[in-house]
Structures are given as C-alpha cells and as structure tokens.
Amino acid sequence: MAFNSKLILASGSPRRVELLAQAGIEPARLMPMDIDETPGKSEHPRSLARRLSTSKAEAALAAIKSDPAFSGSFILAADTVVSVGRRILPKTEMVEEASSALHLLSGRSHRVYTGICVITPDRKVRQKVIDTKVRFKRLSGLDIENYLASGQWRGKAGGYGIQGIAGGFVVKLVGSYTNVVGLPLYETLGLLSGEGFDVHHGWTEG
C-alpha cells in the first residue's frame, strides 16, 4: 500500500492540533466544519459523538472535492461529548452553562465519549468511539467561582478542560487521558496507520 502523509483535520481545535503534534503529525490543512451539533431526541451520547464526527468528516470531504491539491488526502474528524448518565452536557459558551455543568459534575462520575472518523483517499470511512470514565472531587463554591473566573471553561464539552486547572479536580480516570483532552491518540493513530497513513513520517530529526 502506498503511503500518503497528507492529512486534513476537520477541526480548528488547538487541543487536537497539539495532540497530533505530540504524535509527530502536522495536518496539511485545518478545516473546521460548522454543522448543527444539536442532539437528537433521546440520542445516546455515544451515538451523538459517532454521528457528529462522521458528519464533520463528510462535510470536509465535500468541501475539498473541487480542490485537486487535496484530492488524495486523508480526512480526520473528531467530536467529544460529555455526559452524566444519558444527560449530554453542552459545549459551554455562557458562564451560566459552565456553572450548571460544574455543579452537576461535582463529586460524581461522568463519561467522556470521543467519536473519531477517518476518510481515506479511496473514500473508505473508518470510525471508532472511545469512552473514558472520569470522577471529580466534590467542588467547593470557591473552586467553582474561581474556575469560572479563569475562563478555561469556554467552548469545552462539559464546561472544563482536563489539561488545565480542572486537571486538579480529577479523583479517578479510567481509560484514555487524551480522549478527555479531545483526541484519543492511540486509537486515532491505529485507524490512520491501518489505512496506510504514515504515522512515523514526522518522527525523524531535521
């Protein structure tokens, strides 16, 4: 199988870019896809993560169809969903949303699902959903007040980013840490490598 090292990331997330860089991969192009992320009625969090990641990958594919420079590219998309039971927590844009999410997560376990979708140059679609269980300590009013003041909740699923201050809230984590950050590296590299993308291309010095 011929190796192709051109990757389009259907996301503008700095966290996903940083995680790929950690693995030695630099996307050739970032293509954030603006799609409706509203959960369907009674939609399970796992199903939502799978559907949104696939929709973003397919939207990126449609966007490059008329661009020969990227016609042979791999496309990678991901979407992260945080839930307590079947209750899906939003990507918080308002401080009230973040406050509500943090009060709900305080002292209890929640799940983080990240759907990853790879579309290959020959248009095969490969998907996975990774599930990590996270337990927070009981948050004091002061914890929540000061975390909200930090602004680190903005745009984050569930109102927190584990790679920042909120990492100190985590009592226990079962599963992939990078999944909670926003892109499960082990599984992502496995999908890409399995379809012929050279994940080692950026490992050499110079």
FIKOLZA-1660 file (N, C-alpha, C; in steps of 0.1 Angstrom, whole numbers, plus 5000, padded with zeros to 4 digits):
% residues 206
   i   px   py   pz ch aa at
   1 5008 4988 5000  A  M  N
   1 5000 5000 5000  A  M CA
   1 5009 5013 5000  A  M  C
   2 5005 5022 4991  A  A  N
   2 5013 5034 4991  A  A CA
   2 5010 5043 5003  A  A  C
   3 5020 5049 5008  A  F  N
   3 5018 5057 5020  A  F CA
   3 5015 5072 5015  A  F  C
   4 5007 5078 5022  A  N  N
   4 5003 5092 5019  A  N CA
   4 5003 5100 5033  A  N  C
   5 5011 5110 5033  A  S  N
   5 5013 5117 5046  A  S CA
   5 5005 5131 5046  A  S  C
   6 4996 5133 5037  A  K  N
   6 4988 5145 5037  A  K CA
   6 4975 5143 5045  A  K  C
   7 4973 5151 5055  A  L  N
   7 4962 5149 5064  A  L CA
   7 4954 5162 5065  A  L  C
   8 4941 5161 5064  A  I  N
   8 4932 5172 5066  A  I CA
   8 4925 5170 5080  A  I  C
   9 4926 5179 5089  A  L  N
   9 4919 5178 5102  A  L CA
   9 4907 5187 5101  A  L  C
  10 4895 5180 5102  A  A  N
  10 4882 5187 5101  A  A CA
  10 4879 5193 5114  A  A  C
  11 4888 5202 5119  A  S  N
  11 4886 5208 5132  A  S CA
  11 4895 5220 5133  A  S  C
  12 4892 5229 5141  A  G  N
  12 4901 5241 5144  A  G CA
  12 4906 5240 5159  A  G  C
  13 4903 5229 5166  A  S  N
  13 4906 5228 5180  A  S CA
  13 4921 5228 5182  A  S  C
  14 4926 5238 5190  A  P  N
  14 4941 5239 5193  A  P CA
  14 4945 5226 5200  A  P  C
  15 4936 5220 5208  A  R  N
  15 4940 5209 5216  A  R CA
  15 4942 5197 5207  A  R  C
  16 4934 5195 5197  A  R  N
  16 4936 5184 5187  A  R CA
  16 4949 5186 5179  A  R  C
  17 4951 5198 5175  A  V  N
  17 4963 5201 5168  A  V CA
  17 4976 5198 5176  A  V  C
  18 4975 5202 5189  A  E  N
  18 4986 5199 5198  A  E CA
  18 4988 5184 5201  A  E  C
  19 4977 5177 5202  A  L  N
  19 4979 5162 5204  A  L CA
  19 4985 5156 5191  A  L  C
  20 4981 5160 5180  A  L  N
  20 4987 5154 5167  A  L CA
  20 5001 5158 5167  A  L  C
  21 5005 5170 5170  A  A  N
  21 5019 5174 5170  A  A CA
  21 5027 5166 5180  A  A  C
  22 5021 5163 5191  A  Q  N
  22 5027 5154 5201  A  Q CA
  22 5031 5140 5195  A  Q  C
  23 5022 5136 5186  A  A  N
  23 5025 5123 5179  A  A CA
  23 5033 5125 5166  A  A  C
  24 5038 5137 5164  A  G  N
  24 5047 5139 5152  A  G CA
  24 5039 5141 5139  A  G  C
  25 5026 5145 5140  A  I  N
  25 5018 5147 5128  A  I CA
  25 5014 5162 5127  A  I  C
  26 5016 5168 5116  A  E  N
  26 5012 5181 5113  A  E CA
  26 5002 5181 5101  A  E  C
  27 4989 5184 5104  A  P  N
  27 4979 5184 5093  A  P CA
  27 4983 5194 5082  A  P  C
  28 4980 5190 5070  A  A  N
  28 4983 5199 5058  A  A CA
  28 4973 5210 5058  A  A  C
  29 4961 5208 5064  A  R  N
  29 4951 5218 5064  A  R CA
  29 4941 5216 5075  A  R  C
  30 4937 5227 5082  A  L  N
  30 4927 5227 5092  A  L CA
  30 4914 5231 5085  A  L  C
  31 4903 5224 5087  A  M  N
  31 4890 5227 5081  A  M CA
  31 4879 5225 5091  A  M  C
  32 4878 5235 5100  A  P  N
  32 4867 5234 5110  A  P CA
  32 4853 5234 5102  A  P  C
  33 4845 5225 5106  A  M  N
  33 4832 5223 5099  A  M CA
  33 4821 5228 5108  A  M  C
  34 4813 5237 5103  A  D  N
  34 4802 5243 5110  A  D CA
  34 4789 5235 5108  A  D  C
  35 4786 5226 5116  A  I  N
  35 4774 5217 5115  A  I CA
  35 4766 5219 5127  A  I  C
  36 4753 5215 5126  A  D  N
  36 4744 5215 5137  A  D CA
  36 4748 5204 5147  A  D  C
  37 4751 5207 5159  A  E  N
  37 4755 5197 5169  A  E CA
  37 4744 5194 5179  A  E  C
  38 4732 5198 5176  A  T  N
  38 4721 5195 5185  A  T CA
  38 4718 5180 5186  A  T  C
  39 4718 5175 5198  A  P  N
  39 4715 5161 5199  A  P CA
  39 4701 5158 5195  A  P  C
  40 4699 5146 5189  A  G  N
  40 4685 5141 5185  A  G CA
  40 4678 5138 5198  A  G  C
  41 4664 5137 5197  A  K  N
  41 4656 5133 5208  A  K CA
  41 4660 5119 5213  A  K  C
  42 4663 5118 5225  A  S  N
  42 4667 5105 5232  A  S CA
  42 4680 5099 5226  A  S  C
  43 4688 5107 5219  A  E  N
  43 4701 5102 5213  A  E CA
  43 4711 5099 5224  A  E  C
  44 4717 5088 5223  A  H  N
  44 4727 5084 5233  A  H CA
  44 4740 5092 5231  A  H  C
  45 4747 5096 5241  A  P  N
  45 4759 5103 5240  A  P CA
  45 4769 5097 5230  A  P  C
  46 4770 5083 5231  A  R  N
  46 4780 5076 5222  A  R CA
  46 4775 5078 5208  A  R  C
  47 4762 5077 5205  A  S  N
  47 4757 5078 5191  A  S CA
  47 4759 5092 5186  A  S  C
  48 4758 5102 5195  A  L  N
  48 4760 5116 5191  A  L CA
  48 4774 5118 5187  A  L  C
  49 4784 5113 5195  A  A  N
  49 4798 5115 5192  A  A CA
  49 4801 5109 5178  A  A  C
  50 4796 5097 5176  A  R  N
  50 4798 5090 5163  A  R CA
  50 4792 5098 5151  A  R  C
  51 4780 5102 5153  A  R  N
  51 4773 5109 5142  A  R CA
  51 4780 5123 5139  A  R  C
  52 4784 5130 5149  A  L  N
  52 4790 5143 5146  A  L CA
  52 4803 5142 5140  A  L  C
  53 4811 5133 5145  A  S  N
  53 4825 5131 5139  A  S CA
  53 4824 5127 5124  A  S  C
  54 4814 5118 5121  A  T  N
  54 4812 5114 5108  A  T CA
  54 4807 5125 5099  A  T  C
  55 4798 5133 5104  A  S  N
  55 4792 5144 5097  A  S CA
  55 4803 5155 5093  A  S  C
  56 4812 5157 5103  A  K  N
  56 4823 5167 5101  A  K CA
  56 4833 5162 5090  A  K  C
  57 4836 5149 5091  A  A  N
  57 4845 5143 5081  A  A CA
  57 4839 5144 5067  A  A  C
  58 4826 5140 5066  A  E  N
  58 4819 5140 5053  A  E CA
  58 4818 5155 5047  A  E  C
  59 4815 5164 5056  A  A  N
  59 4815 5178 5052  A  A CA
  59 4828 5183 5047  A  A  C
  60 4839 5179 5053  A  A  N
  60 4852 5183 5048  A  A CA
  60 4855 5176 5035  A  A  C
  61 4851 5164 5033  A  L  N
  61 4853 5157 5020  A  L CA
  61 4845 5164 5009  A  L  C
  62 4833 5169 5012  A  A  N
  62 4825 5176 5002  A  A CA
  62 4832 5189 4998  A  A  C
  63 4838 5195 5009  A  A  N
  63 4845 5209 5006  A  A CA
  63 4857 5208 4998  A  A  C
  64 4864 5196 4998  A  I  N
  64 4877 5195 4990  A  I CA
  64 4875 5188 4977  A  I  C
  65 4863 5184 4973  A  K  N
  65 4861 5177 4961  A  K CA
  65 4865 5184 4949  A  K  C
  66 4864 5198 4949  A  S  N
  66 4868 5206 4937  A  S CA
  66 4882 5211 4938  A  S  C
  67 4890 5206 4948  A  D  N
  67 4903 5211 4950  A  D CA
  67 4913 5200 4948  A  D  C
  68 4920 5200 4936  A  P  N
  68 4929 5188 4933  A  P CA
  68 4941 5187 4942  A  P  C
  69 4944 5198 4948  A  A  N
  69 4956 5198 4957  A  A CA
  69 4954 5189 4969  A  A  C
  70 4941 5186 4973  A  F  N
  70 4939 5178 4984  A  F CA
  70 4931 5165 4981  A  F  C
  71 4930 5162 4968  A  S  N
  71 4922 5151 4964  A  S CA
  71 4927 5137 4969  A  S  C
  72 4940 5136 4972  A  G  N
  72 4945 5123 4977  A  G CA
  72 4947 5123 4992  A  G  C
  73 4940 5132 4999  A  S  N
  73 4943 5133 5014  A  S CA
  73 4935 5124 5022  A  S  C
  74 4940 5121 5034  A  F  N
  74 4932 5115 5045  A  F CA
  74 4925 5126 5052  A  F  C
  75 4913 5124 5056  A  I  N
  75 4905 5133 5064  A  I CA
  75 4903 5127 5078  A  I  C
  76 4905 5135 5088  A  L  N
  76 4903 5131 5102  A  L CA
  76 4894 5141 5109  A  L  C
  77 4883 5136 5115  A  A  N
  77 4874 5144 5123  A  A CA
  77 4872 5138 5136  A  A  C
  78 4868 5146 5146  A  A  N
  78 4866 5141 5160  A  A CA
  78 4855 5150 5166  A  A  C
  79 4848 5144 5175  A  D  N
  79 4838 5152 5183  A  D CA
  79 4837 5146 5197  A  D  C
  80 4838 5154 5207  A  T  N
  80 4838 5150 5221  A  T CA
  80 4825 5153 5228  A  T  C
  81 4819 5143 5235  A  V  N
  81 4807 5145 5242  A  V CA
  81 4809 5141 5256  A  V  C
  82 4804 5150 5266  A  V  N
  82 4805 5147 5280  A  V CA
  82 4791 5144 5285  A  V  C
  83 4789 5134 5293  A  S  N
  83 4776 5130 5298  A  S CA
  83 4776 5125 5312  A  S  C
  84 4765 5128 5319  A  V  N
  84 4762 5122 5332  A  V CA
  84 4750 5113 5330  A  V  C
  85 4752 5100 5330  A  G  N
  85 4742 5091 5326  A  G CA
  85 4739 5093 5311  A  G  C
  86 4727 5095 5307  A  R  N
  86 4724 5098 5293  A  R CA
  86 4722 5113 5291  A  R  C
  87 4724 5121 5301  A  R  N
  87 4723 5135 5300  A  R CA
  87 4736 5141 5294  A  R  C
  88 4734 5147 5282  A  I  N
  88 4745 5153 5275  A  I CA
  88 4747 5167 5279  A  I  C
  89 4760 5170 5283  A  L  N
  89 4763 5184 5287  A  L CA
  89 4768 5192 5275  A  L  C
  90 4764 5205 5275  A  P  N
  90 4768 5212 5263  A  P CA
  90 4782 5217 5263  A  P  C
  91 4787 5221 5251  A  K  N
  91 4799 5228 5250  A  K CA
  91 4796 5243 5254  A  K  C
  92 4802 5246 5266  A  T  N
  92 4797 5258 5273  A  T CA
  92 4803 5271 5266  A  T  C
  93 4793 5280 5263  A  E  N
  93 4797 5293 5258  A  E CA
  93 4793 5304 5267  A  E  C
  94 4784 5301 5277  A  M  N
  94 4779 5311 5286  A  M CA
  94 4783 5306 5300  A  M  C
  95 4786 5316 5309  A  V  N
  95 4791 5312 5322  A  V CA
  95 4780 5305 5330  A  V  C
  96 4768 5307 5327  A  E  N
  96 4757 5300 5334  A  E CA
  96 4757 5285 5331  A  E  C
  97 4760 5282 5318  A  E  N
  97 4761 5269 5314  A  E CA
  97 4772 5261 5321  A  E  C
  98 4784 5268 5322  A  A  N
  98 4796 5262 5328  A  A CA
  98 4793 5260 5343  A  A  C
  99 4787 5270 5349  A  S  N
  99 4784 5268 5364  A  S CA
  99 4775 5256 5366  A  S  C
 100 4764 5255 5358  A  S  N
 100 4755 5244 5359  A  S CA
 100 4762 5230 5357  A  S  C
 101 4771 5230 5347  A  A  N
 101 4778 5217 5344  A  A CA
 101 4787 5214 5356  A  A  C
 102 4794 5223 5361  A  L  N
 102 4804 5220 5372  A  L CA
 102 4797 5216 5385  A  L  C
 103 4785 5222 5388  A  H  N
 103 4777 5218 5399  A  H CA
 103 4772 5203 5397  A  H  C
 104 4769 5200 5385  A  L  N
 104 4764 5186 5382  A  L CA
 104 4775 5176 5383  A  L  C
 105 4787 5180 5379  A  L  N
 105 4799 5171 5379  A  L CA
 105 4805 5169 5392  A  L  C
 106 4803 5178 5401  A  S  N
 106 4809 5179 5414  A  S CA
 106 4806 5166 5422  A  S  C
 107 4817 5159 5426  A  G  N
 107 4816 5147 5435  A  G CA
 107 4811 5135 5428  A  G  C
 108 4810 5135 5415  A  R  N
 108 4804 5123 5409  A  R CA
 108 4812 5119 5396  A  R  C
 109 4808 5108 5391  A  S  N
 109 4815 5103 5379  A  S CA
 109 4807 5107 5366  A  S  C
 110 4814 5109 5355  A  H  N
 110 4808 5112 5342  A  H CA
 110 4816 5105 5332  A  H  C
 111 4811 5105 5320  A  R  N
 111 4818 5098 5309  A  R CA
 111 4821 5108 5298  A  R  C
 112 4832 5106 5291  A  V  N
 112 4837 5114 5280  A  V CA
 112 4838 5104 5268  A  V  C
 113 4830 5107 5258  A  Y  N
 113 4830 5100 5245  A  Y CA
 113 4836 5108 5234  A  Y  C
 114 4846 5103 5227  A  T  N
 114 4851 5110 5215  A  T CA
 114 4849 5101 5203  A  T  C
 115 4841 5106 5194  A  G  N
 115 4840 5099 5181  A  G CA
 115 4851 5103 5172  A  G  C
 116 4858 5094 5166  A  I  N
 116 4868 5097 5156  A  I CA
 116 4864 5091 5142  A  I  C
 117 4866 5098 5132  A  C  N
 117 4862 5093 5118  A  C CA
 117 4874 5096 5109  A  C  C
 118 4878 5086 5102  A  V  N
 118 4889 5088 5091  A  V CA
 118 4882 5084 5078  A  V  C
 119 4884 5093 5068  A  I  N
 119 4880 5090 5054  A  I CA
 119 4893 5089 5046  A  I  C
 120 4895 5078 5040  A  T  N
 120 4908 5075 5033  A  T CA
 120 4908 5081 5019  A  T  C
 121 4919 5082 5012  A  P  N
 121 4919 5087 4998  A  P CA
 121 4910 5080 4989  A  P  C
 122 4908 5067 4991  A  D  N
 122 4899 5060 4983  A  D CA
 122 4884 5059 4988  A  D  C
 123 4882 5068 4998  A  R  N
 123 4869 5071 5003  A  R CA
 123 4863 5061 5012  A  R  C
 124 4871 5052 5018  A  K  N
 124 4866 5043 5028  A  K CA
 124 4864 5052 5041  A  K  C
 125 4854 5048 5049  A  V  N
 125 4851 5055 5061  A  V CA
 125 4854 5046 5073  A  V  C
 126 4862 5050 5082  A  R  N
 126 4866 5042 5094  A  R CA
 126 4862 5050 5107  A  R  C
 127 4855 5044 5116  A  Q  N
 127 4850 5051 5128  A  Q CA
 127 4853 5043 5141  A  Q  C
 128 4854 5051 5151  A  K  N
 128 4855 5045 5165  A  K CA
 128 4849 5055 5175  A  K  C
 129 4844 5050 5186  A  V  N
 129 4840 5059 5197  A  V CA
 129 4848 5054 5209  A  V  C
 130 4855 5063 5216  A  I  N
 130 4863 5059 5227  A  I CA
 130 4856 5065 5240  A  I  C
 131 4856 5057 5250  A  D  N
 131 4848 5061 5262  A  D CA
 131 4858 5061 5274  A  D  C
 132 4858 5072 5281  A  T  N
 132 4866 5073 5293  A  T CA
 132 4857 5077 5305  A  T  C
 133 4859 5071 5316  A  K  N
 133 4852 5074 5329  A  K CA
 133 4860 5083 5338  A  K  C
 134 4854 5094 5342  A  V  N
 134 4861 5104 5350  A  V CA
 134 4853 5107 5362  A  V  C
 135 4860 5108 5374  A  R  N
 135 4853 5112 5386  A  R CA
 135 4859 5124 5392  A  R  C
 136 4851 5134 5395  A  F  N
 136 4856 5147 5400  A  F CA
 136 4855 5146 5416  A  F  C
 137 4863 5154 5422  A  K  N
 137 4862 5156 5437  A  K CA
 137 4849 5165 5439  A  K  C
 138 4845 5166 5451  A  R  N
 138 4834 5175 5454  A  R CA
 138 4840 5189 5454  A  R  C
 139 4834 5197 5445  A  L  N
 139 4839 5210 5443  A  L CA
 139 4832 5220 5453  A  L  C
 140 4841 5228 5459  A  S  N
 140 4835 5239 5468  A  S CA
 140 4830 5250 5459  A  S  C
 141 4822 5259 5466  A  G  N
 141 4818 5271 5459  A  G CA
 141 4829 5279 5454  A  G  C
 142 4840 5279 5462  A  L  N
 142 4852 5287 5458  A  L CA
 142 4859 5281 5446  A  L  C
 143 4860 5267 5446  A  D  N
 143 4865 5261 5434  A  D CA
 143 4858 5265 5421  A  D  C
 144 4845 5264 5422  A  I  N
 144 4837 5267 5410  A  I CA
 144 4838 5282 5406  A  I  C
 145 4837 5291 5416  A  E  N
 145 4838 5305 5414  A  E CA
 145 4851 5309 5407  A  E  C
 146 4862 5304 5412  A  N  N
 146 4875 5307 5407  A  N CA
 146 4878 5301 5393  A  N  C
 147 4872 5288 5391  A  Y  N
 147 4874 5282 5378  A  Y CA
 147 4866 5290 5368  A  Y  C
 148 4854 5294 5371  A  L  N
 148 4847 5302 5362  A  L CA
 148 4854 5315 5358  A  L  C
 149 4861 5321 5368  A  A  N
 149 4868 5333 5366  A  A CA
 149 4880 5331 5357  A  A  C
 150 4885 5319 5356  A  S  N
 150 4897 5316 5348  A  S CA
 150 4894 5316 5333  A  S  C
 151 4881 5314 5330  A  G  N
 151 4878 5314 5316  A  G CA
 151 4881 5301 5308  A  G  C
 152 4887 5291 5315  A  Q  N
 152 4891 5279 5309  A  Q CA
 152 4880 5270 5305  A  Q  C
 153 4868 5273 5309  A  W  N
 153 4856 5265 5305  A  W CA
 153 4850 5268 5291  A  W  C
 154 4854 5279 5285  A  R  N
 154 4848 5284 5273  A  R CA
 154 4850 5274 5261  A  R  C
 155 4839 5270 5256  A  G  N
 155 4839 5262 5244  A  G CA
 155 4842 5247 5247  A  G  C
 156 4843 5244 5260  A  K  N
 156 4847 5230 5264  A  K CA
 156 4834 5221 5266  A  K  C
 157 4834 5209 5261  A  A  N
 157 4824 5200 5264  A  A CA
 157 4823 5197 5279  A  A  C
 158 4812 5199 5285  A  G  N
 158 4811 5197 5300  A  G CA
 158 4816 5208 5308  A  G  C
 159 4820 5219 5302  A  G  N
 159 4824 5231 5309  A  G CA
 159 4838 5230 5316  A  G  C
 160 4847 5221 5311  A  Y  N
 160 4860 5220 5317  A  Y CA
 160 4870 5215 5307  A  Y  C
 161 4883 5218 5309  A  G  N
 161 4894 5212 5301  A  G CA
 161 4903 5205 5311  A  G  C
 162 4905 5192 5309  A  I  N
 162 4913 5185 5319  A  I CA
 162 4928 5188 5318  A  I  C
 163 4932 5194 5307  A  Q  N
 163 4946 5197 5305  A  Q CA
 163 4950 5210 5312  A  Q  C
 164 4940 5217 5318  A  G  N
 164 4942 5230 5325  A  G CA
 164 4940 5228 5340  A  G  C
 165 4935 5239 5346  A  I  N
 165 4933 5239 5361  A  I CA
 165 4924 5227 5365  A  I  C
 166 4914 5224 5357  A  A  N
 166 4904 5213 5361  A  A CA
 166 4911 5199 5362  A  A  C
 167 4923 5198 5358  A  G  N
 167 4930 5185 5360  A  G CA
 167 4931 5182 5375  A  G  C
 168 4931 5193 5383  A  G  N
 168 4932 5191 5397  A  G CA
 168 4919 5187 5404  A  G  C
 169 4908 5186 5396  A  F  N
 169 4895 5182 5401  A  F CA
 169 4893 5167 5400  A  F  C
 170 4902 5160 5392  A  V  N
 170 4900 5146 5388  A  V CA
 170 4905 5137 5400  A  V  C
 171 4896 5129 5405  A  V  N
 171 4900 5120 5416  A  V CA
 171 4904 5106 5409  A  V  C
 172 4897 5103 5398  A  K  N
 172 4900 5090 5392  A  K CA
 172 4896 5091 5377  A  K  C
 173 4904 5084 5369  A  L  N
 173 4902 5084 5354  A  L CA
 173 4904 5070 5350  A  L  C
 174 4895 5064 5343  A  V  N
 174 4896 5050 5338  A  V CA
 174 4894 5051 5323  A  V  C
 175 4905 5048 5315  A  G  N
 175 4905 5049 5301  A  G CA
 175 4916 5058 5296  A  G  C
 176 4913 5064 5284  A  S  N
 176 4923 5073 5277  A  S CA
 176 4923 5087 5282  A  S  C
 177 4934 5092 5287  A  Y  N
 177 4935 5106 5291  A  Y CA
 177 4934 5115 5279  A  Y  C
 178 4940 5112 5268  A  T  N
 178 4940 5121 5256  A  T CA
 178 4926 5121 5250  A  T  C
 179 4918 5111 5253  A  N  N
 179 4904 5111 5249  A  N CA
 179 4897 5123 5255  A  N  C
 180 4900 5125 5268  A  V  N
 180 4893 5136 5276  A  V CA
 180 4898 5149 5271  A  V  C
 181 4911 5150 5267  A  V  N
 181 4916 5163 5261  A  V CA
 181 4909 5166 5248  A  V  C
 182 4905 5155 5240  A  G  N
 182 4898 5158 5228  A  G CA
 182 4901 5149 5216  A  G  C
 183 4912 5141 5218  A  L  N
 183 4915 5132 5206  A  L CA
 183 4923 5120 5212  A  L  C
 184 4917 5108 5212  A  P  N
 184 4924 5096 5218  A  P CA
 184 4935 5092 5208  A  P  C
 185 4947 5095 5212  A  L  N
 185 4958 5093 5203  A  L CA
 185 4961 5079 5199  A  L  C
 186 4960 5070 5208  A  Y  N
 186 4963 5056 5205  A  Y CA
 186 4954 5051 5194  A  Y  C
 187 4941 5053 5196  A  E  N
 187 4931 5048 5187  A  E CA
 187 4931 5056 5173  A  E  C
 188 4934 5069 5174  A  T  N
 188 4935 5077 5162  A  T CA
 188 4947 5072 5153  A  T  C
 189 4958 5070 5159  A  L  N
 189 4970 5066 5152  A  L CA
 189 4968 5052 5146  A  L  C
 190 4961 5043 5154  A  G  N
 190 4958 5030 5149  A  G CA
 190 4949 5030 5137  A  G  C
 191 4938 5039 5137  A  L  N
 191 4930 5040 5125  A  L CA
 191 4937 5045 5113  A  L  C
 192 4945 5055 5115  A  L  N
 192 4953 5061 5104  A  L CA
 192 4963 5051 5098  A  L  C
 193 4971 5045 5107  A  S  N
 193 4981 5036 5103  A  S CA
 193 4975 5024 5096  A  S  C
 194 4964 5019 5101  A  G  N
 194 4957 5007 5095  A  G CA
 194 4952 5010 5081  A  G  C
 195 4950 5022 5077  A  E  N
 195 4946 5026 5064  A  E CA
 195 4957 5031 5055  A  E  C
 196 4970 5030 5060  A  G  N
 196 4981 5033 5051  A  G CA
 196 4987 5047 5053  A  G  C
 197 4982 5055 5063  A  F  N
 197 4988 5068 5066  A  F CA
 197 5001 5066 5073  A  F  C
 198 5012 5072 5069  A  D  N
 198 5025 5070 5076  A  D CA
 198 5026 5079 5088  A  D  C
 199 5022 5072 5100  A  V  N
 199 5022 5080 5112  A  V CA
 199 5036 5083 5117  A  V  C
 200 5046 5076 5111  A  H  N
 200 5060 5078 5116  A  H CA
 200 5067 5089 5108  A  H  C
 201 5061 5095 5098  A  H  N
 201 5067 5104 5088  A  H CA
 201 5074 5116 5095  A  H  C
 202 5068 5121 5106  A  G  N
 202 5074 5133 5112  A  G CA
 202 5083 5130 5124  A  G  C
 203 5086 5117 5126  A  W  N
 203 5094 5113 5138  A  W CA
 203 5109 5116 5136  A  W  C
 204 5114 5117 5123  A  T  N
 204 5128 5118 5121  A  T CA
 204 5133 5133 5124  A  T  C
 205 5145 5134 5129  A  E  N
 205 5150 5147 5131  A  E CA
 205 5155 5154 5119  A  E  C
 206 5154 5168 5119  A  G  N
 206 5159 5175 5108  A  G CA
 206 5151 5175 5096  A  G  C
% end
